[in-house]
Amino acid sequence: MTSTVPDSTHQVSEGAAIDAAAAVEESATVPIPLLEPAGGVPPVLDDPQDLTRATERLAAGTGPVAFDAERASGYRYSQRAYLVQIRRAGAGTLLIDPIALPDLSGVQDAVGDTEWVLHAASQDLPCLAELGLRPKTLFDTELAGRLLGYERVGLGAMVERVLGFGLEKGHSAADWSTRPLPEPWLRYAALDVELLVELRDQLESELVAQNKMAFARQEFGAIAAAPPREPRAEPWRRTSGIHRARSRRQLAAVRSMWQARDRVARARDIAPGRVLPDSAIMDAVLKVPEDAAALTRLPIFSGQRMRRSATTWMDALRAAAEMPENQLPSTAGPGGDGLPPQNRWAERDPVAAARLARVRAALNAIAEDQGMPVENLLEPALARRVTWAPPATRDTETVTAALTTGGARPWQVELTAAAVAAALVDPPASTAAAPGATGGETAGGGAGGTGSGTAGSGTGAAAGGGSARARTRRTGGRPPSGGEPAAS
């Protein structure tokens, strides 16, 4: 198949990329389909000697290095990488099988301190670290898109808008633990790094033009320096439908079944939902079957495979039923940051609820002016903490210290500290405003939002963030397009 891009060592010229982007933006023409990697689909490296030769080419290459990894989320228990893709000018594209080659420290040595380019970096960095791969510096194209106010920050959408090429994304949810990997999947994987460096270069130009390059560098540095994520406290509480469990005893049953499922899933390296769906856990907890026979009459448990494991689930239910009262889980959930649920603020502390409304409004105004999602401007959890328990002296200097201690980057503090400090000052009781709608969120996530993360996490802001004014400015007055998940 004929490639739609230059040869394997190509760099799409700045002028060509701008022309392609302008063609897509102004005339709404169909993007050029990117059907085949330049140079064809490279072979998968699974031999140490082949890897050594490839790393020599990588070391001899020039410029930033594009990285990507494919996992088997939804199929396997682990979040390990099942394919690693690397591309660098002068070296071409490498596809590496990390199951056959679990130590990629030689690749790390080959790239040295060279900048990595990733899309949604925080999604891939943990599994790459397991292989001995850790960036010194990086450029996250997804996060750059958020800071620039792009409404669609998936890789395909950004490549199409910025470079004018259409990426095929049909295998993003495939089971990458499959061996051998089908050739169409390998083509898809190679294309994911084909234009990452070119995309990076164009986004850097836009960041410079919007005076946001310093913002981006601080955010990228925070991602690269972030320690491994701490395990979630009481992860069983994320079971879908758990709100239907009203008593501590029922919560104990959810926990017991969740833990039993987790042990089975871990031992078999199968995604927990494929062992037993959450809906089946909740059904068993609420129906309270007396024995295995009664359990297997429930939906899902009635299948032949589930009947064979009925004893496992009944043992879990009985363990919860016999648990001493003082060992039952609390209905209040884990301690977390000690803050009440946001929809209870007005009830618990109306003054704090009104304060949150003011902080949220102030942050939304700044985010609109900057043309970025508000949750990238300041981490929602940090905004809530400072709002619920503000410093005794509510001036800019004190709030600056509080935000810095809470992990805000210097650019975030510089933009928000004064406004947050002013919003934290409570008016006299006789003139205090009503708290307003504090239980929900603004369209962009809000200061107290519950979005998927922050700028520092890379998997953070909602894709549809940003203000209406900023959206109009970025789309040249045309209606904005729909959001899309930020997955590579």
N, C-alpha and C positions, 0 to 999 in steps of 0.2 A: 504494500500500500504506500502511496506517495505521501511523504511528510508534508505537513502544511507549515512547517517552520524551517529555518536554516539548518545547517549541518550540526553534528553532535557537539561542537565546541562553540556554538553560536551565542551571541549576545544580541537580543533584539534591540535595535538602535532606539535611542530615546525619541528621535523624530518619528520613526515608524510606530512606536507604541502610542505616542500622543495622537498621531493621525488615526490609528485604529480606534482609540478610545473616543476621539471626536466623532468618528463615523458612527459609532454605536450610540453616542449621546445625542447627536444632533439629528441624524436621519433615521434612527431606530432601525437600521438595517440588521439583518440576521448576522450574528457573530460568525467568524470563521471557525468551523469545527476543527478541533485539535484531535485528530484520530490516531496518530502514530507518533511515538517519540522520535526525535531527530536521531538518526543512526539505528532505528529499530529497537525492539525490546531486548535489553541485555539479558544474558543468562543469569540465573540465580547462583550466587557464590555460596558453595557449601563445603569447599575444600580449603584447608589452611594455606596451601601453597598458592592457590588462585587468589585467596584473600590478600596474601602478602604482595603479590604482583599488583593487585588493584590498589592497595594502600600506597604503593610507590607512585602510581599514577596520580593518586589523590594528593600526595605530598607535593608533586611537581606541578599541580594545577595552580590557578591564580584566582584571586578574589574570594568573596564569601562562599560558604558551603551550605547548600540546601539539605535539610534533613526532614525525614518523615518516618513514621512507623505505623504498622498495621497490627491491631490487636484482634482478639476474638470475643469482644464484649457481647454478652447475650448468649454465648455458646460455652465459654470456659469460665471457671471460677477465678483463675488468675487474670491479672491485667498485663501479663508479659507481652513482649513484642514477638510477633510471628513472621514479620518481614521488616527489614530496615532499608529505606531508600535514601541514597546520598547522590548529590550532583554538584559538580564544580567545573567551572570553565577550564578546559584543557585536560580534564579527566573523564568527562562524560558522566553517565549515570551508573551507579552501582546498586544492584539489588542483592541483599545479603540475607541468608537464612540464619537467624540467630538461634534456632534450635540446634542446628548442626555446628554453629560457630558461636557459642555463648559468651566468649571473651573477645570483645572488640576494642580492647585497650590499644591495639596497634593502630586502629583508625583514629583514636584520640591522639596518639603521638603524631600521626601523619598530618592532622589538621592544626595541631598546636593551639595557638591563641587566635586563630582565624575566627571571624564572626560567623556564627550559625544563623541561618534563616529558616524559621519554622512558621507554620500557620497554626494558631492556637497552641502555643508552645507548652503550656502547663499540662495539656492532655498527654503529650508524648514524652516529656522529660523524665517522669518517674520510670517508665519502662526502658528508656535509653540508659538511664543511670544504672539499672541492673546489669547492663552489658558493659559498663565501664566508660560510658560516654557522657561527659558533662561539659557544657559550653562555658567558656570564660566570658564571652560576650555574645549577645544574640539580637536578632531583629525579628519581632513577631508581627507578621503581616496582618493577622486578624486584629490584634490590639491596635496596630496603627490605623486600621480602618475605623475602629471605634473612636479613637481620638480625633479622627478627621470627620466624624459624623456620618459615615456610611450607614445606610439603613439596612443593607444586606451585606453581611461580613463572612459568609461562607466562601471557601476558596473559589468555587466555580463562579459565583456571582462577582467576586472581585476581579478575577482574571478577565471575565467578560467585559466588565465595565472599564477597567483600567487599560487592558492590553488588547481587547477586541477579539479574544479567542474563546471558544466554547469548549469546556471540559466535560467529558462524559463521567457522571458520578454514580453509575448504576451498581457498583460493587462496594460501596462504603460500609454496608452492613453485612458483608459476607463473613463466613467462618474462615478466618485466615489461618486457623490451625490445620486446615485441609492440606494433605500432601498426596501427590504433587499439586502445586498451585496451578490452576488452569491458566493458559496463556492470556485470555482476555483480562483476567484479574491482574496479571503482571503488567500488561499494557496500561491498565488504569493506574496501577501503583507508580509506574515510571512517569506517567504524565503528571502525577501530583507534585513532582519536584521539577518538572521540565521548565517551568517559567517562574519559579519562586524567586529567584534572584532578580529577574527582570521586574517582577511585581514589586519587590523590595525597593529597587532603585526609583521607580516612579512614585511610590508612596513616600519615600524620603524627600523627594522634591516637593511633594504636596505638604508634608510636615514643615519643611523649611519655609514654604510660602505662607503657611498659616501661623508661623512663629510657635510651632508646637514640637520642634525637634528635641528641645530640652526636656519637655514633658515625656516624650517617648523614651528617651535614653534612661531617664530615671525609672520608668515603668519596666523597661527591658532589664535593667540592672536588678530590680527587685525580684523579677522572675528568676533570673539566673542565680541569685544569691539565696533564694527561698529554701529553708530546710525541708526535709521530707514532711509530708502532711501527717499530722497526728491522727491516729485512728479515731473515728467518730465515737462519742460516748453513747452507749446503749443503742447501737444501730438497729436493733429489732423494733424500735419505736417508729421506724420509717416504713413498716409494713403497710401496704395499701389497705385502707378500710379500717385501720386500727381505731379510728374515732368511734366505731360501733361498739368497742369494748368499754363498758361503763364502769366495771368494778375492778378492784385490784386483783381479784382472783382470775378474772378474765384476762387481764393484762399479763398475769403470770403464765397463763396458758399460751398466749401469743408468744411470749418470750421463750417458753420451753419448746414449742414447736419450731420457732425460728432457729433456735440454737441446734436442735436436732437436724433440721434441714441443712444448716450451715456445715455441720460435721460431715454429713453425707456428701454435700457438694464439694467441700474442700478435698475429701479423700478421693473423689472420682474426677476432680478438676472439671466440674460441670457447673454452669451458671445456676445459682440457686433456684431461679424461676423455672428452670427446666426440670429440676428435681420435684418441686412442689410449688405451684403458683400461690401468691399471696391470698387470692380469693379462696383457695381451698383451706388455708390456715384459718382464715376468719370464719368460714362456714363451719369447720369442726369446733372452733372455740364457742361459737354461738349456739350450735345445735346440741352440744354436750352429749355425744354418743356414749352409751353405757359400755360397749365392748367393741372388739374389732369387727364383728359382724354388722353392728349398727353403723360403724364408721364407713364400711365399704358399701353401704346403701346410699351414701351421700354422693352427689355429683363429683366427678374427678377421681374420687377414691374407689369408684366401682370398676375401673379398668383393670385388666389383668396385671399390669406392672405395678399399679398402686396397691392392689390387693396383697401382693407379695411383701410390701413394706408396711402393711397396716399395723403390725405390732410395734414398729418404730414410733409411729405417730400416736398410738394409744398409750405407749409408755410415757411419752412426753406429756400427754394430757393428764395422765394419772399422777405424774410427778408434781404437776402444778396443783392438782386437786388436793394432794396430801401435804402441800408445803405449809410450814408454820406461818401463822399470821405475820410475825415480825420479819419474815423473809419475802413477803409479797412486794412487788414494785409499787412505787408511788404513782398516783394518778397525775401528779404535777409534772412528771417528766424529769430529765436530768437537770442539774443545776445550771449549766450553761453560763451565761453572763449575768445571771441574777435578775434580768429584766422581766417584767410581766409581758404576756402576749400583747402585741400592739393594739389589738381591738379592746383591751382592758384598760388602756391608759386613762381614758376619760373617766372611768369608774374609779380607778385606784388613785389617780392624782390628776384632777382636771387642769391644774396649773401646768404640770409637765406636758399634758396633752396639747394644751395651747402653745406651749413652748415648741413642741415638735412641729406643729403646723407652721410656726414662723420660721423655724430652721429649714424645713422642707421648702417653703416658698422662696427663701433666700437662695438656697442651693439650686433650685430649679431655674431661677433667674440667671444665675451665673452660668449654669450649664447651657442655657439657651443662648446666652451671649457668646459662649465659646464654641457652640455648635457641636456638642458632644453629649452622650447619655449622662444623666446626673450621677448614676452609680459609678461611672468612671471618674467623675470629679472628686468624689469622696466616698469611701466605703460605707454602705448603709448601716452596718452594725456599729461602726465607730460613731457615726452621726447620732445613732440612738443612745449609745452609752454616754456621750458627752451631754446629750439633751436631758436624759433622765436624771443624771447626777452631775450637774455642771460644777465647774470649779467655784470656790467661794468668791474669788474676784473675777468677775466676768468681763475682763478687758481683753484686747487683742493679744497682748503678750502672754497672758495666762492661758488663753484658749490655744494659742500657737504651741505652747508647751504640751498641752493636753493632746492635741491632734498629733504632734510629733511622737509623743510617747505611745500613742495608740497605733502607730505604724504608717501614718500618712506621709507621703513623699513631699519633699520641699515645695515642688510646684503646686501641689494640692493645698498645702498650708498657706502658701502665698496668695492663692486665689480666694480661699474660703475663710480664713481665720477671722478677719475683721467682720465679715457679714454674719458668721456664726456667733461671734461674740455679741454683736448688737441684737441678734435674734434671741439670745439666751437671757437678756435682761427682761425680767417680768414687769409688766406695767402694774401700777397700783391696783389693788383689788377692785376698787370701784369702777375702773375703766378697762379691766381685763377683758379681752375678746373671748368669745366662745371658742372652745377647742376645735370646732369644725369636724370634718370627716377625717378622723385619725385612724380608723380601722382599715382603710384601703390604701392603695398606692396610686401615684400619679402614672400617667402613661409611660413615662420613662423610667419608672422604678421608684422614685422618690427618695428622700433622705433616709427614710426608714424602710426602704424597700426590701424585698425578699428575693432579689434577683440571684442568678446562679453564681455570682462572685463579684470581684472587683477588678480594676485594671491590673493590679498586681498579680492576680491569679491567672489571667489570660483566658479562662473559660467563663468570665464574669458577666458583663453587662448584657441586658436583653438586646437582641439584634435590632429591635425597632426603636432604640432610644434616640434622644435628640429632640429639639423643639420643632414646632411647626414652622417657625420663621427660618430656622436653620435648614430644615428639610427643603423648603421652597428655594432657599439660596443655593443649596447643593444640587438641586435637580433642574435648575434653570426655569422655575415656575411651573414645571409639569407635576402632576400628582405623583406622590412617592409610590414606589413599588412595595410589595409586601415583604415582610420579614422572612428570615430563614435561619435555621439553627447554625451555630458557629462551629461546624464540624468540618474537618478536612476530608 
